[in-house]
C-alpha cells in the first residue's frame, strides 16, 4: 500500500462529465419513450465538436453506436431531427450492424466491436438496448448478468473506452432485471419525466451510483422541438406554477 499511495491514480478522464468516463461501463435506464436514445445520439454529435449539450460537457472524440432498438429509417429520422440544431449527427459517429437475433456477447460480435474501436479510436460505445442486444440472456439471472458485464468491463478497460448501455425500467418502478446490473456498472443513472411537472418536454437524470467519483446532483434537460428539429437544452427543477398540485402526484 505504501508503494501504491506513493503514485496516486490519475484524475478521472471524463468523456461526458458525470455520464461516461474512459475505462468504465455506464447504464442509463428509464421508461420506453422517455428520450434515452435521443440523448445518446445527441451526445455522439456533441462529442464530434467537444461542446456542451444540455449542460453536459462533452470531450472532443468519436463514438460508436450499436442499435438493436430502432429501424434504419427511424434512426435516420432521429439523426436528421437532432442534426437541425446539434450539427450533422450522423456524420460524426459509426453505426455497427450485427445480424438480427445474435447477441452482443457472441465472440464474433465482440471481435467485430473490438476491431471497430481500434479502427476508429472511439471513446464512447453506445449499446441500445441491453435486452435487445442480449436476446437469449436472462436479465434476471445474477450469474448470467455478471458474466456479461465482466466481458463489457474488460472491453472498456482493455481499449480505454467508455461503454454506455441503455436499459428499460419496470412498470412498477426501478430498473428491469437482476441487482447485478447495477452492482457491475461503474455509473448508474435513471432518466425520467417527473409527473408533477406541467412541461411535457422536461426530463431529469438522477444518479443512483457513481463509483468513479461523487454522485452528481439531479440534472434537468428539456427536449425542445422547433421547425421540425429537436434541440436539447439545459433546464432547471420545476417550481411553483410549473407543477401540478401534490394531491395529483402519482409517485414521489
Number of C-alpha atoms within 10 A of each C-alpha: 5 6 7 8 8 8 8 8 8 6 8 12 17 19 23 24 16 20 24 25 25 19 22 25 27 25 24 24 25 23 19 13 10 17 17 22 23 19 18 20 22 25 27 30 29 26 25 20 16 18 18 17 21 19 15 18 19 23 20 16 20 23 25 23 19 19 22 21 16 13 10 11 9 11 18 14 13 20 23 19 21 25 20 16 16 22 17 17 24 19 12 17 22 17 14 14 12 17 9 10 12 15 19 22 17 11 10 13 17 16 12 15 19 15 12 15 22 10 9 14 16 19 25 30 26 23 24 21 22 22 20 19 21 18 14 11 16 14 21 14 14 14 12 15 20 19 14 18 18 14 13 21 21 15 21 23 15 11 16 19 25 29 27 26 20 22 25 22 18 13 9 7 10 13 19 18 19 17 15 18 22 17 13 20 23 20 25 24 23 23 23 21 18 19 15 19 20 13 14 12 15 23 23 18 20 18 20 13 20 17 11 16 12 10 16 15 10 15 18 21 21 19 19 13 14 11 7 9 17 22 18 21 16 16 16 13 15 15 10 8 9 12 17 14 11 10 7 10 13 9 9 7
